[in-house]
């Protein structure tokens, strides 16, 4: 049977699940919720870089992203940070929707799937 690796698991979720070389992250939000959508996006992408590194991969191996914005009008500002972060020619498939997030200070939440 193939091993499933769960990183920072608690009673309701794991920060990352790795299976057969695929890496699935939880929905990540900014650690500092006082910033605007650009600052929060940058913080989340920094967290993603770290998690991918822990799992011996990087953003050149992104497959899919799911992005939730508290206000869809923030999409352009979020996309500016997102596009600058992506490797050239390495954009994953992606969904980006407006959603009510669990804390009103949250502007964006991102969940990714990558591979090693």
DOVO-363335 format. One record per residue: residue in one letter; z, y, x of N, C-alpha, C in turn; residue number from 1. Coordinates in nm, 3 decimals, always signed. Example, Ala and Ser with C-alpha at 12.3 -4.5 7.8 and 13.67 -1.06 7.14 Angstrom:
residues 2
+------+---------+---------+---------+---------+---------+---------+---------+---------+---------+-----+
! rest !      nw !      nv !      nu !     caw !     cav !     cau !      cw !      cv !      cu !  nr !
+------+---------+---------+---------+---------+---------+---------+---------+---------+---------+-----+
!    a !  +0.780 !  -0.569 !  +1.319 !  +0.780 !  -0.450 !  +1.230 !  +0.780 !  -0.330 !  +1.320 !   1 !
!    s !  +0.708 !  -0.225 !  +1.285 !  +0.714 !  -0.106 !  +1.367 !  +0.787 !  +0.003 !  +1.290 !   2 !
+------+---------+---------+---------+---------+---------+---------+---------+---------+---------+-----+
end
This chain:
residues 116
+------+---------+---------+---------+---------+---------+---------+---------+---------+---------+-----+
! rest !      nw !      nv !      nu !     caw !     cav !     cau !      cw !      cv !      cu !  nr !
+------+---------+---------+---------+---------+---------+---------+---------+---------+---------+-----+
!    x !  +0.000 !  -0.118 !  +0.084 !  +0.000 !  +0.000 !  +0.000 !  +0.000 !  +0.125 !  +0.089 !   1 !
!    x !  -0.075 !  +0.225 !  +0.051 !  -0.085 !  +0.348 !  +0.128 !  +0.038 !  +0.435 !  +0.107 !   2 !
!    x !  +0.084 !  +0.495 !  +0.214 !  +0.204 !  +0.579 !  +0.212 !  +0.173 !  +0.717 !  +0.152 !   3 !
!    x !  +0.262 !  +0.765 !  +0.067 !  +0.255 !  +0.900 !  +0.014 !  +0.364 !  +0.980 !  +0.084 !   4 !
!    x !  +0.326 !  +1.090 !  +0.149 !  +0.420 !  +1.175 !  +0.220 !  +0.451 !  +1.297 !  +0.133 !   5 !
!    x !  +0.580 !  +1.317 !  +0.105 !  +0.624 !  +1.431 !  +0.025 !  +0.706 !  +1.524 !  +0.114 !   6 !
!    x !  +0.665 !  +1.650 !  +0.121 !  +0.732 !  +1.749 !  +0.205 !  +0.822 !  +1.836 !  +0.119 !   7 !
!    x !  +0.949 !  +1.851 !  +0.162 !  +1.047 !  +1.935 !  +0.092 !  +1.055 !  +1.901 !  -0.057 !   8 !
!    x !  +1.071 !  +1.772 !  -0.086 !  +1.081 !  +1.727 !  -0.226 !  +1.221 !  +1.752 !  -0.279 !   9 !
!    x !  +1.229 !  +1.791 !  -0.406 !  +1.357 !  +1.799 !  -0.475 !  +1.345 !  +1.722 !  -0.605 !  10 !
!    x !  +1.432 !  +1.747 !  -0.699 !  +1.432 !  +1.667 !  -0.822 !  +1.314 !  +1.695 !  -0.916 !  11 !
!    x !  +1.243 !  +1.809 !  -0.896 !  +1.133 !  +1.840 !  -0.989 !  +0.996 !  +1.856 !  -0.923 !  12 !
!    x !  +0.992 !  +1.880 !  -0.790 !  +0.862 !  +1.898 !  -0.726 !  +0.873 !  +1.881 !  -0.576 !  13 !
!    x !  +0.758 !  +1.862 !  -0.514 !  +0.745 !  +1.862 !  -0.369 !  +0.665 !  +1.985 !  -0.330 !  14 !
!    x !  +0.696 !  +2.041 !  -0.213 !  +0.619 !  +2.156 !  -0.166 !  +0.476 !  +2.113 !  -0.134 !  15 !
!    x !  +0.463 !  +1.993 !  -0.075 !  +0.332 !  +1.937 !  -0.042 !  +0.338 !  +1.786 !  -0.063 !  16 !
!    x !  +0.229 !  +1.730 !  -0.113 !  +0.212 !  +1.585 !  -0.118 !  +0.085 !  +1.554 !  -0.039 !  17 !
!    x !  +0.097 !  +1.458 !  +0.054 !  -0.018 !  +1.413 !  +0.132 !  -0.045 !  +1.267 !  +0.100 !  18 !
!    x !  -0.170 !  +1.236 !  +0.072 !  -0.211 !  +1.100 !  +0.038 !  -0.353 !  +1.077 !  +0.087 !  19 !
!    x !  -0.375 !  +0.973 !  +0.164 !  -0.508 !  +0.941 !  +0.217 !  -0.574 !  +1.060 !  +0.287 !  20 !
!    x !  -0.496 !  +1.143 !  +0.357 !  -0.551 !  +1.257 !  +0.429 !  -0.579 !  +1.379 !  +0.342 !  21 !
!    x !  -0.544 !  +1.372 !  +0.214 !  -0.558 !  +1.487 !  +0.126 !  -0.423 !  +1.555 !  +0.114 !  22 !
!    x !  -0.423 !  +1.687 !  +0.117 !  -0.301 !  +1.767 !  +0.111 !  -0.306 !  +1.850 !  -0.018 !  23 !
!    x !  -0.202 !  +1.834 !  -0.100 !  -0.191 !  +1.905 !  -0.227 !  -0.066 !  +1.992 !  -0.220 !  24 !
!    x !  -0.079 !  +2.123 !  -0.236 !  +0.039 !  +2.209 !  -0.232 !  +0.089 !  +2.236 !  -0.374 !  25 !
!    x !  +0.216 !  +2.272 !  -0.378 !  +0.270 !  +2.327 !  -0.503 !  +0.206 !  +2.464 !  -0.525 !  26 !
!    x !  +0.229 !  +2.522 !  -0.641 !  +0.191 !  +2.661 !  -0.661 !  +0.283 !  +2.747 !  -0.577 !  27 !
!    x !  +0.226 !  +2.826 !  -0.487 !  +0.305 !  +2.909 !  -0.396 !  +0.305 !  +3.054 !  -0.444 !  28 !
!    x !  +0.421 !  +3.116 !  -0.434 !  +0.436 !  +3.258 !  -0.466 !  +0.493 !  +3.328 !  -0.343 !  29 !
!    x !  +0.484 !  +3.459 !  -0.343 !  +0.533 !  +3.537 !  -0.231 !  +0.684 !  +3.523 !  -0.216 !  30 !
!    x !  +0.730 !  +3.528 !  -0.091 !  +0.874 !  +3.525 !  -0.065 !  +0.937 !  +3.660 !  -0.097 !  31 !
!    x !  +0.861 !  +3.768 !  -0.081 !  +0.907 !  +3.903 !  -0.114 !  +0.827 !  +3.949 !  -0.235 !  32 !
!    x !  +0.893 !  +3.958 !  -0.348 !  +0.823 !  +3.993 !  -0.473 !  +0.814 !  +4.143 !  -0.498 !  33 !
!    x !  +0.855 !  +4.224 !  -0.403 !  +0.850 !  +4.369 !  -0.421 !  +0.713 !  +4.427 !  -0.389 !  34 !
!    x !  +0.626 !  +4.350 !  -0.324 !  +0.495 !  +4.400 !  -0.284 !  +0.393 !  +4.395 !  -0.396 !  35 !
!    x !  +0.280 !  +4.464 !  -0.372 !  +0.170 !  +4.460 !  -0.468 !  +0.095 !  +4.328 !  -0.453 !  36 !
!    x !  -0.012 !  +4.310 !  -0.529 !  -0.084 !  +4.182 !  -0.528 !  -0.142 !  +4.152 !  -0.391 !  37 !
!    x !  -0.186 !  +4.253 !  -0.317 !  -0.242 !  +4.229 !  -0.183 !  -0.133 !  +4.178 !  -0.088 !  38 !
!    x !  -0.018 !  +4.240 !  -0.090 !  +0.093 !  +4.197 !  -0.004 !  +0.140 !  +4.057 !  -0.042 !  39 !
!    x !  +0.150 !  +4.032 !  -0.171 !  +0.194 !  +3.899 !  -0.215 !  +0.090 !  +3.793 !  -0.178 !  40 !
!    x !  -0.037 !  +3.823 !  -0.192 !  -0.142 !  +3.729 !  -0.155 !  -0.136 !  +3.698 !  -0.006 !  41 !
!    x !  -0.122 !  +3.801 !  +0.076 !  -0.113 !  +3.781 !  +0.221 !  +0.004 !  +3.691 !  +0.258 !  42 !
!    x !  +0.117 !  +3.710 !  +0.193 !  +0.234 !  +3.627 !  +0.219 !  +0.208 !  +3.481 !  +0.180 !  43 !
!    x !  +0.147 !  +3.461 !  +0.067 !  +0.116 !  +3.325 !  +0.022 !  +0.019 !  +3.257 !  +0.118 !  44 !
!    x !  -0.081 !  +3.329 !  +0.163 !  -0.179 !  +3.270 !  +0.255 !  -0.114 !  +3.235 !  +0.389 !  45 !
!    x !  -0.018 !  +3.315 !  +0.431 !  +0.059 !  +3.283 !  +0.552 !  +0.137 !  +3.152 !  +0.532 !  46 !
!    x !  +0.196 !  +3.136 !  +0.414 !  +0.267 !  +3.012 !  +0.383 !  +0.172 !  +2.892 !  +0.383 !  47 !
!    x !  +0.053 !  +2.911 !  +0.326 !  -0.046 !  +2.803 !  +0.323 !  -0.085 !  +2.765 !  +0.464 !  48 !
!    x !  -0.111 !  +2.863 !  +0.550 !  -0.144 !  +2.834 !  +0.690 !  -0.035 !  +2.746 !  +0.753 !  49 !
!    x !  +0.090 !  +2.782 !  +0.731 !  +0.201 !  +2.706 !  +0.788 !  +0.205 !  +2.563 !  +0.734 !  50 !
!    x !  +0.193 !  +2.548 !  +0.604 !  +0.198 !  +2.414 !  +0.544 !  +0.082 !  +2.327 !  +0.592 !  51 !
!    x !  -0.035 !  +2.385 !  +0.604 !  -0.149 !  +2.308 !  +0.654 !  -0.126 !  +2.266 !  +0.798 !  52 !
!    x !  -0.069 !  +2.354 !  +0.878 !  -0.039 !  +2.321 !  +1.017 !  +0.061 !  +2.205 !  +1.026 !  53 !
!    x !  +0.164 !  +2.210 !  +0.941 !  +0.263 !  +2.101 !  +0.938 !  +0.195 !  +1.968 !  +0.908 !  54 !
!    x !  +0.090 !  +1.971 !  +0.828 !  +0.018 !  +1.850 !  +0.790 !  -0.107 !  +1.828 !  +0.876 !  55 !
!    x !  -0.110 !  +1.889 !  +0.992 !  -0.213 !  +1.869 !  +1.093 !  -0.354 !  +1.899 !  +1.044 !  56 !
!    x !  -0.367 !  +2.009 !  +0.972 !  -0.498 !  +2.055 !  +0.930 !  -0.495 !  +2.208 !  +0.925 !  57 !
!    x !  -0.601 !  +2.269 !  +0.872 !  -0.607 !  +2.415 !  +0.865 !  -0.700 !  +2.459 !  +0.753 !  58 !
!    x !  -0.716 !  +2.589 !  +0.739 !  -0.792 !  +2.644 !  +0.626 !  -0.942 !  +2.614 !  +0.634 !  59 !
!    x !  -0.991 !  +2.562 !  +0.746 !  -1.132 !  +2.522 !  +0.751 !  -1.156 !  +2.393 !  +0.672 !  60 !
!    x !  -1.047 !  +2.329 !  +0.626 !  -1.055 !  +2.202 !  +0.555 !  -1.016 !  +2.216 !  +0.407 !  61 !
!    x !  -1.022 !  +2.340 !  +0.355 !  -0.989 !  +2.363 !  +0.214 !  -1.094 !  +2.300 !  +0.125 !  62 !
!    x !  -1.049 !  +2.240 !  +0.015 !  -1.139 !  +2.181 !  -0.083 !  -1.138 !  +2.256 !  -0.215 !  63 !
!    x !  -1.019 !  +2.294 !  -0.260 !  -1.005 !  +2.355 !  -0.392 !  -0.886 !  +2.451 !  -0.391 !  64 !
!    x !  -0.899 !  +2.557 !  -0.471 !  -0.788 !  +2.651 !  -0.490 !  -0.776 !  +2.683 !  -0.638 !  65 !
!    x !  -0.652 !  +2.696 !  -0.682 !  -0.623 !  +2.743 !  -0.817 !  -0.538 !  +2.868 !  -0.801 !  66 !
!    x !  -0.580 !  +2.976 !  -0.864 !  -0.512 !  +3.104 !  -0.849 !  -0.478 !  +3.158 !  -0.987 !  67 !
!    x !  -0.352 !  +3.198 !  -1.002 !  -0.305 !  +3.259 !  -1.125 !  -0.264 !  +3.402 !  -1.094 !  68 !
!    x !  -0.316 !  +3.495 !  -1.170 !  -0.281 !  +3.637 !  -1.156 !  -0.206 !  +3.682 !  -1.280 !  69 !
!    x !  -0.100 !  +3.758 !  -1.259 !  -0.025 !  +3.812 !  -1.373 !  -0.113 !  +3.910 !  -1.452 !  70 !
!    x !  -0.197 !  +3.982 !  -1.380 !  -0.289 !  +4.079 !  -1.441 !  -0.427 !  +4.055 !  -1.381 !  71 !
!    x !  -0.523 !  +4.014 !  -1.461 !  -0.655 !  +3.978 !  -1.410 !  -0.724 !  +4.098 !  -1.343 !  72 !
!    x !  -0.684 !  +4.218 !  -1.378 !  -0.740 !  +4.338 !  -1.314 !  -0.703 !  +4.346 !  -1.166 !  73 !
!    x !  -0.608 !  +4.265 !  -1.121 !  -0.571 !  +4.259 !  -0.979 !  -0.666 !  +4.170 !  -0.899 !  74 !
!    x !  -0.763 !  +4.113 !  -0.965 !  -0.853 !  +4.016 !  -0.899 !  -0.925 !  +4.075 !  -0.779 !  75 !
!    x !  -0.977 !  +4.195 !  -0.789 !  -1.051 !  +4.256 !  -0.677 !  -0.961 !  +4.274 !  -0.556 !  76 !
!    x !  -0.839 !  +4.323 !  -0.576 !  -0.746 !  +4.343 !  -0.464 !  -0.706 !  +4.209 !  -0.403 !  77 !
!    x !  -0.684 !  +4.109 !  -0.485 !  -0.651 !  +3.976 !  -0.435 !  -0.770 !  +3.918 !  -0.359 !  78 !
!    x !  -0.890 !  +3.932 !  -0.415 !  -1.011 !  +3.877 !  -0.352 !  -1.036 !  +3.939 !  -0.214 !  79 !
!    x !  -1.002 !  +4.065 !  -0.196 !  -1.022 !  +4.131 !  -0.067 !  -0.939 !  +4.060 !  +0.041 !  80 !
!    x !  -0.814 !  +4.031 !  +0.011 !  -0.727 !  +3.961 !  +0.106 !  -0.774 !  +3.816 !  +0.122 !  81 !
!    x !  -0.805 !  +3.751 !  +0.013 !  -0.850 !  +3.612 !  +0.013 !  -0.976 !  +3.596 !  +0.098 !  82 !
!    x !  -1.076 !  +3.682 !  +0.075 !  -1.204 !  +3.672 !  +0.147 !  -1.186 !  +3.695 !  +0.297 !  83 !
!    x !  -1.099 !  +3.788 !  +0.334 !  -1.073 !  +3.815 !  +0.476 !  -1.005 !  +3.696 !  +0.543 !  84 !
!    x !  -0.927 !  +3.620 !  +0.468 !  -0.853 !  +3.505 !  +0.520 !  -0.941 !  +3.381 !  +0.537 !  85 !
!    x !  -1.038 !  +3.363 !  +0.448 !  -1.121 !  +3.243 !  +0.452 !  -1.207 !  +3.237 !  +0.577 !  86 !
!    x !  -1.227 !  +3.117 !  +0.631 !  -1.322 !  +3.104 !  +0.742 !  -1.464 !  +3.125 !  +0.690 !  87 !
!    x !  -1.549 !  +3.181 !  +0.772 !  -1.687 !  +3.206 !  +0.730 !  -1.753 !  +3.075 !  +0.688 !  88 !
!    x !  -1.812 !  +3.076 !  +0.569 !  -1.879 !  +2.958 !  +0.517 !  -1.784 !  +2.848 !  +0.470 !  89 !
!    x !  -1.655 !  +2.879 !  +0.460 !  -1.557 !  +2.776 !  +0.427 !  -1.485 !  +2.795 !  +0.296 !  90 !
!    x !  -1.545 !  +2.865 !  +0.202 !  -1.479 !  +2.887 !  +0.073 !  -1.468 !  +2.757 !  -0.006 !  91 !
!    x !  -1.351 !  +2.728 !  -0.063 !  -1.335 !  +2.609 !  -0.146 !  -1.385 !  +2.636 !  -0.288 !  92 !
!    x !  -1.390 !  +2.532 !  -0.369 !  -1.409 !  +2.555 !  -0.512 !  -1.283 !  +2.628 !  -0.559 !  93 !
!    x !  -1.293 !  +2.703 !  -0.667 !  -1.179 !  +2.784 !  -0.705 !  -1.181 !  +2.819 !  -0.852 !  94 !
!    x !  -1.061 !  +2.826 !  -0.909 !  -1.041 !  +2.882 !  -1.042 !  -0.945 !  +2.998 !  -1.025 !  95 !
!    x !  -0.967 !  +3.105 !  -1.100 !  -0.880 !  +3.222 !  -1.094 !  -0.865 !  +3.273 !  -1.237 !  96 !
!    x !  -0.742 !  +3.268 !  -1.287 !  -0.718 !  +3.306 !  -1.426 !  -0.596 !  +3.395 !  -1.437 !  97 !
!    x !  -0.587 !  +3.464 !  -1.550 !  -0.469 !  +3.542 !  -1.581 !  -0.367 !  +3.451 !  -1.648 !  98 !
!    x !  -0.240 !  +3.465 !  -1.607 !  -0.135 !  +3.381 !  -1.665 !  -0.002 !  +3.455 !  -1.660 !  99 !
!    x !  +0.085 !  +3.421 !  -1.752 !  +0.221 !  +3.473 !  -1.747 !  +0.297 !  +3.389 !  -1.645 ! 100 !
!    x !  +0.341 !  +3.452 !  -1.537 !  +0.412 !  +3.381 !  -1.431 !  +0.561 !  +3.379 !  -1.461 ! 101 !
!    x !  +0.635 !  +3.293 !  -1.392 !  +0.775 !  +3.269 !  -1.427 !  +0.871 !  +3.384 !  -1.397 ! 102 !
!    x !  +0.829 !  +3.480 !  -1.316 !  +0.911 !  +3.598 !  -1.284 !  +0.819 !  +3.719 !  -1.300 ! 103 !
!    x !  +0.859 !  +3.821 !  -1.373 !  +0.771 !  +3.935 !  -1.396 !  +0.733 !  +4.012 !  -1.269 ! 104 !
!    x !  +0.804 !  +3.990 !  -1.160 !  +0.769 !  +4.056 !  -1.032 !  +0.656 !  +3.983 !  -0.961 ! 105 !
!    x !  +0.630 !  +3.859 !  -1.000 !  +0.522 !  +3.781 !  -0.937 !  +0.388 !  +3.836 !  -0.983 ! 106 !
!    x !  +0.301 !  +3.862 !  -0.885 !  +0.167 !  +3.913 !  -0.916 !  +0.062 !  +3.803 !  -0.906 ! 107 !
!    x !  +0.091 !  +3.699 !  -0.821 !  -0.008 !  +3.595 !  -0.794 !  +0.062 !  +3.466 !  -0.754 ! 108 !
!    x !  +0.000 !  +3.355 !  -0.790 !  +0.045 !  +3.222 !  -0.748 !  -0.080 !  +3.144 !  -0.707 ! 109 !
!    x !  -0.072 !  +3.071 !  -0.596 !  -0.189 !  +2.998 !  -0.543 !  -0.148 !  +2.855 !  -0.512 ! 110 !
!    x !  -0.236 !  +2.763 !  -0.548 !  -0.218 !  +2.620 !  -0.521 !  -0.347 !  +2.571 !  -0.458 ! 111 !
!    x !  -0.336 !  +2.495 !  -0.349 !  -0.459 !  +2.449 !  -0.283 !  -0.458 !  +2.298 !  -0.261 ! 112 !
!    x !  -0.578 !  +2.245 !  -0.245 !  -0.601 !  +2.109 !  -0.201 !  -0.686 !  +2.118 !  -0.075 ! 113 !
!    x !  -0.646 !  +2.043 !  +0.026 !  -0.721 !  +2.041 !  +0.152 !  -0.725 !  +1.897 !  +0.202 ! 114 !
!    x !  -0.791 !  +1.875 !  +0.313 !  -0.794 !  +1.743 !  +0.375 !  -0.774 !  +1.757 !  +0.524 ! 115 !
!    x !  -0.742 !  +1.646 !  +0.586 !  -0.727 !  +1.648 !  +0.732 !  -0.858 !  +1.621 !  +0.798 ! 116 !
+------+---------+---------+---------+---------+---------+---------+---------+---------+---------+-----+
end
